[in-house]
Amino acid sequence: MQCELVERAQRGDAEAFEALVNESGHRLYAIAYRILRDGERAQDAVQQAFLLAWRELPRLRDADRFSPWLYRL
């Protein structure tokens, strides 16, 4: 399911990307919070990561690697 969403989002489907954001957002926030130890900075970092992900998503070669790729952003 996630692979299909990634492929759709890579083609510019904003609804598919929104589903990926909803699916990954809590985990990404938890990682950012553990690193930054500040809720507002963690929210900013997550927002920046998702903005970068939207721009760079067409370059992702393996849709199955979306989550690890996103966490590195």
C-alpha positions as a Markdown table, in Angstrom:
| # | Residue | x | y | z |
|---|---|---|---|---|
| 1 | Met | 0.0 | 0.0 | 0.0 |
| 2 | Gln | 2.7 | 2.5 | 0.9 |
| 3 | Cys | 4.6 | 1.7 | -2.2 |
| 4 | Glu | 1.6 | 2.5 | -4.3 |
| 5 | Leu | 1.1 | 5.8 | -2.5 |
| 6 | Val | 4.8 | 6.7 | -3.0 |
| 7 | Glu | 4.5 | 6.0 | -6.7 |
| 8 | Arg | 1.4 | 8.1 | -7.0 |
| 9 | Ala | 3.0 | 10.9 | -5.1 |
| 10 | Gln | 6.0 | 10.8 | -7.3 |
| 11 | Arg | 3.7 | 11.5 | -10.2 |
| 12 | Gly | 2.4 | 14.6 | -8.4 |
| 13 | Asp | -0.6 | 13.2 | -6.6 |
| 14 | Ala | -1.0 | 15.5 | -3.6 |
| 15 | Glu | -3.7 | 13.3 | -2.0 |
| 16 | Ala | -1.3 | 10.3 | -2.1 |
| 17 | Phe | 1.4 | 12.5 | -0.5 |
| 18 | Glu | -1.0 | 13.7 | 2.2 |
| 19 | Ala | -1.7 | 10.0 | 3.0 |
| 20 | Leu | 2.0 | 9.4 | 3.4 |
| 21 | Val | 2.3 | 12.5 | 5.6 |
| 22 | Asn | -0.5 | 11.2 | 7.8 |
| 23 | Glu | 1.0 | 7.8 | 7.9 |
| 24 | Ser | 4.6 | 8.9 | 8.7 |
| 25 | Gly | 4.1 | 12.2 | 10.6 |
| 26 | His | 3.9 | 10.8 | 14.2 |
| 27 | Arg | 6.9 | 8.6 | 13.8 |
| 28 | Leu | 8.9 | 11.4 | 12.1 |
| 29 | Tyr | 7.9 | 13.8 | 14.9 |
| 30 | Ala | 9.0 | 11.3 | 17.6 |
| 31 | Ile | 12.4 | 11.0 | 15.9 |
| 32 | Ala | 12.8 | 14.8 | 15.6 |
| 33 | Tyr | 11.7 | 15.3 | 19.2 |
| 34 | Arg | 14.3 | 12.8 | 20.5 |
| 35 | Ile | 17.0 | 14.6 | 18.6 |
| 36 | Leu | 16.0 | 18.2 | 19.3 |
| 37 | Arg | 14.3 | 17.9 | 22.7 |
| 38 | Asp | 11.9 | 20.8 | 21.9 |
| 39 | Gly | 8.4 | 20.4 | 20.5 |
| 40 | Glu | 8.3 | 23.5 | 18.4 |
| 41 | Arg | 11.7 | 22.8 | 16.8 |
| 42 | Ala | 10.7 | 19.2 | 16.2 |
| 43 | Gln | 7.5 | 20.4 | 14.4 |
| 44 | Asp | 9.5 | 22.8 | 12.3 |
| 45 | Ala | 12.0 | 20.0 | 11.4 |
| 46 | Val | 9.2 | 17.7 | 10.4 |
| 47 | Gln | 7.6 | 20.4 | 8.3 |
| 48 | Gln | 10.9 | 21.1 | 6.6 |
| 49 | Ala | 11.4 | 17.3 | 6.0 |
| 50 | Phe | 8.0 | 17.0 | 4.3 |
| 51 | Leu | 8.6 | 20.0 | 2.1 |
| 52 | Leu | 12.0 | 18.6 | 1.0 |
| 53 | Ala | 10.4 | 15.2 | 0.5 |
| 54 | Trp | 7.7 | 16.6 | -1.8 |
| 55 | Arg | 10.4 | 18.4 | -3.9 |
| 56 | Glu | 12.8 | 15.4 | -4.0 |
| 57 | Leu | 10.3 | 12.5 | -4.2 |
| 58 | Pro | 10.5 | 12.2 | -8.0 |
| 59 | Arg | 14.2 | 11.3 | -7.5 |
| 60 | Leu | 13.6 | 8.5 | -5.1 |
| 61 | Arg | 14.5 | 5.4 | -7.0 |
| 62 | Asp | 13.0 | 2.7 | -4.8 |
| 63 | Ala | 9.5 | 3.3 | -3.5 |
| 64 | Asp | 10.0 | 0.6 | -0.9 |
| 65 | Arg | 12.7 | 2.7 | 0.8 |
| 66 | Phe | 10.5 | 5.7 | 1.3 |
| 67 | Ser | 10.4 | 5.5 | 5.1 |
| 68 | Pro | 14.2 | 5.2 | 5.6 |
| 69 | Trp | 14.7 | 7.9 | 3.0 |
| 70 | Leu | 12.3 | 10.2 | 4.7 |
| 71 | Tyr | 13.8 | 9.7 | 8.2 |
| 72 | Arg | 17.2 | 10.7 | 6.8 |
| 73 | Leu | 15.8 | 14.0 | 5.5 |
